[in-house]
Amino acid sequence: MWIYDKKLQYPVNIKNTNPKLAKVIISQLGGPDGELAASLRYLNQRYTMPSDKVKGLLTDIGVSVSVWHS
């Protein structure tokens, strides 16, 4: 059994909004060339690898990138 406590790792205090910066950050995380897309490519490529060691490496990379963004 576990308890899910959804909270930020570091406290965030936004004083001023910056829509231009927000657009850049969103495109880096979720755009077609963003980190999340790269993570999914790693996870999809693992199915075509003949070596179990390479499959494990691609899984570790893909999962670590996707966990970092959640």
N, C-alpha and C positions, 0 to 999 in steps of 0.2 A: 504494500500500500504506500502511496506517496501523496504529497500535497503540492498542488501547482499554485505557486504564488507569482503572478505575473507582475514583475516590477523591473525597472531599469537597473542595470549594473551600477551606473553612476547617476547621481541626481542631475537633472537638466533644468536650467532656468533660462528661458528664452526672453530676452529683453527687447530685441528688435527683430522684426521679420525681414527676410531677404529673399524675395521670390526668384531672383536670378540664380542665387546660390542653391536654392532648393531644387530648381530645375536641373542643375548640373549634378547634384547628388543623386536625384532620382534616376537620371539617365545612366549614371555609373553603376548603380545597383540593379536597376531593372530593365535597362534598355537592351537592344539586341546585342550589343557588345559589352554588356555589363557582367558583373561577377556572378550573378545568379544564372545567367545563360551559360557562362563558362562552366559552372558547377554541373548543370544538367548535361552539357556535352561530355564532361568527364564520366559521369554516371552512365550515359548511354554507350560510350566507347568501351566500357569494361566488358560488355557482352560479346565483343568480337575478339578479345584477346585470348591467345592460346595458352598463355602461362598464368597459373594461379597467382604467382607473386605480382605480376603486372595488374591482374584484376584487383587484387587487394590494394595495391598502390593507388589505382584510379578511384576505387571506392573511398579510400581514406581522404584523398584530395577533394573529391566531389562532396563528401559529407562535411568535411571541415569548412569548406567555403560556404556551403548552404547553412550550416549551423552558425557561422560567424554573422550571417545576415539576418538571422531570425531574432 
